[in-house]
Amino acid sequence: MQAPLHPKRLAACLLGLGLAALGPGSAGLAQTVETRETELAGERCRPVQGAPTARLCPGHGGAMVELAPSGGEVRLSLVFSAKDRAEDLVRGRAFAKTMEWRGLKGNKGFEPFAALVAVEVTAPPGAKRAGRVFAVLRVDPREAEACPLAYVDASRTRNARALARRAADERALSHLCLSDPPAVIGADTPRIRRLLERPRSSPGPGAGGAATQQ
């Protein structure tokens, strides 16, 4: 006998069935995935109090994006409130200047369920050349939760951004941060292996660099 579906997976399945039933000809009824972009560098970002080398940039769903230098790299975290943080979601030599958010338009406006960010990763550590990897993050503002959902090595995989978007749209709503590991989309490279080998941080409540041209 199969174990019952986790409530989040069940909700995702029901949403998927509903969208499929409406079909492509049901304009105005089906929920269409929307995209928003926010800056990771520029005037809208501000220094972090007590950590002047780190910066906070506005995101979506009430989240702020924190970028902080750490051990020769930059780490990205999401801050939902003073107490609710998703720490150290992804690290790399540098991040792109923008972050892409995927979500649905609800009663309160745009509600993100995932985010994509391009990060420069070196492998092995200390290598002179870095390659760009798209990190796909599961984002759940209602639970103040976020975690890595998938990785796509843009240096070795064609149409990497499109694949990253597809992973976000198809996997995010059913992804469980506390139990589901990130998926590898496309080529499984040393850069992705390095990201996967890092310890997984707390995805949600109570969890205690320079940008590059995209």
C-alpha positions in Angstrom: 0.0 0.0 0.0 1.4 3.4 -1.0 2.0 6.1 1.6 -0.4 9.0 1.3 0.8 12.0 -0.6 2.3 14.9 1.3 -0.2 17.8 1.4 2.1 20.0 -0.7 2.5 17.3 -3.3 -1.3 16.7 -3.4 -2.0 20.4 -3.8 0.5 20.6 -6.7 -1.1 17.6 -8.4 -4.5 19.1 -8.1 -3.3 22.4 -9.5 -1.6 20.7 -12.4 -4.8 18.7 -13.2 -6.8 21.9 -13.1 -4.6 23.7 -15.5 -4.5 20.7 -17.8 -8.3 20.4 -17.8 -8.7 24.0 -18.7 -6.5 23.5 -21.8 -4.7 26.0 -24.0 -8.0 27.4 -25.3 -9.2 28.6 -22.0 -7.7 32.0 -22.1 -8.6 34.1 -19.0 -9.3 31.1 -16.9 -6.1 29.1 -16.7 -3.4 30.3 -14.3 -0.5 31.4 -16.5 3.0 31.3 -15.0 4.4 34.8 -15.0 8.0 36.2 -14.8 9.4 39.1 -12.8 13.0 40.3 -12.6 14.7 42.0 -9.7 18.2 43.6 -9.5 21.1 42.1 -7.5 23.2 45.2 -7.9 22.3 48.9 -8.2 20.6 51.7 -6.4 17.7 49.5 -5.0 20.2 47.4 -3.0 21.5 48.6 0.3 24.3 47.6 2.7 23.4 45.1 5.5 23.6 46.7 9.0 26.6 45.5 10.8 28.0 43.8 7.6 28.9 46.6 5.2 30.3 44.3 2.6 27.0 42.4 2.3 23.9 43.8 0.6 20.2 43.4 0.6 18.1 43.7 -2.6 14.3 43.7 -2.9 12.8 40.4 -4.2 9.2 39.2 -4.4 6.7 37.6 -2.1 8.0 39.8 0.8 11.5 38.3 0.5 14.8 40.2 0.4 17.8 38.8 -1.4 21.0 38.9 0.7 24.4 38.6 -1.0 27.4 38.3 1.4 31.1 37.6 0.8 32.3 34.4 2.4 35.6 32.6 2.0 36.4 34.1 -1.4 32.9 33.5 -2.7 29.5 35.2 -2.5 26.6 33.4 -0.8 23.0 34.1 -1.5 20.3 33.9 1.1 16.6 34.9 1.2 15.3 37.0 4.1 11.6 36.8 4.8 11.6 38.6 8.1 13.9 39.4 11.0 13.5 35.8 12.3 12.7 33.9 9.1 15.6 33.3 6.7 16.7 30.7 4.2 20.5 30.8 4.6 23.3 30.1 2.2 21.1 28.8 -0.7 23.9 28.9 -3.3 27.5 30.1 -3.4 29.8 31.1 -6.2 32.5 33.4 -7.4 29.8 36.0 -8.5 26.2 36.3 -9.4 24.4 37.8 -12.4 23.0 41.4 -12.1 19.4 40.2 -12.0 17.3 37.4 -10.5 14.3 35.9 -12.3 11.1 35.0 -10.3 8.5 32.5 -11.5 5.0 32.7 -10.1 1.2 33.1 -10.4 -0.9 36.2 -10.2 -3.2 35.9 -7.1 -5.5 38.1 -5.2 -2.6 39.9 -3.6 -0.7 40.3 -6.9 2.3 38.3 -8.0 3.0 35.2 -5.9 6.4 33.6 -6.6 6.9 29.8 -6.3 10.5 29.7 -7.7 13.5 31.8 -8.6 16.3 31.5 -11.1 19.8 33.0 -10.7 23.0 32.6 -12.7 26.1 32.0 -10.6 29.7 31.7 -11.7 31.1 28.5 -10.2 34.7 27.2 -10.3 35.5 23.5 -10.2 37.8 22.2 -8.8 38.1 24.9 -6.1 40.7 27.4 -7.0 40.5 26.9 -10.7 41.1 30.0 -12.8 38.2 29.6 -15.1 34.6 29.7 -13.9 31.5 28.5 -15.6 27.9 29.8 -15.4 25.3 27.6 -13.6 21.6 28.4 -13.3 20.5 27.7 -9.8 16.7 27.1 -9.5 15.3 27.8 -6.1 12.0 26.7 -4.6 10.5 29.7 -2.9 7.4 29.5 -0.6 6.8 32.9 0.9 3.8 31.7 2.9 6.0 29.2 4.8 9.0 31.6 4.7 10.9 28.7 3.0 13.4 28.4 0.2 15.9 25.8 -1.0 17.8 24.6 -4.1 15.4 22.9 -6.6 17.7 22.2 -9.6 20.9 23.1 -11.3 21.7 23.6 -15.0 25.2 24.1 -16.2 24.9 26.8 -18.9 28.5 26.2 -20.0 27.7 22.6 -21.0 24.0 22.5 -21.6 22.1 24.1 -24.5 19.1 26.2 -23.9 20.0 26.3 -20.2 17.7 29.2 -19.2 14.7 27.6 -20.9 15.4 24.3 -19.1 15.8 26.1 -15.8 12.4 27.8 -16.3 10.8 24.5 -17.2 12.2 22.8 -14.1 10.9 25.7 -11.9 7.4 25.6 -13.5 7.1 21.8 -13.4 8.8 20.8 -10.2 8.6 23.7 -7.7 5.1 23.3 -6.4 5.6 19.7 -5.4 9.2 20.1 -4.2 9.7 19.4 -0.5 12.7 21.4 0.8 13.3 19.2 3.9 13.4 15.9 1.9 13.9 16.4 -1.8 17.4 16.9 -3.1 18.1 19.3 -6.0 17.8 17.8 -9.5 20.5 17.9 -12.1 19.2 19.2 -15.5 21.3 18.6 -18.6 25.0 17.9 -18.2 26.2 16.6 -14.8 29.4 18.6 -14.5 32.1 19.1 -11.8 30.6 22.6 -11.2 27.2 21.1 -10.4 28.9 18.3 -8.3 30.5 21.0 -6.2 27.2 22.7 -5.6 25.6 19.4 -4.7 28.3 18.4 -2.3 27.8 21.5 -0.1 26.0 20.9 3.2 22.3 21.7 2.9 21.2 24.6 5.1 17.9 25.1 6.8 15.3 26.1 4.3 12.9 28.1 6.4 11.9 29.8 9.6 14.5 30.4 12.2 17.4 29.7 10.0 19.9 31.6 11.3 30.1 40.2 -3.8 30.2 41.7 -6.9 27.6 40.9 -9.6 28.5 39.9 -13.1 26.9 40.7 -16.4 24.3 38.0 -17.2 
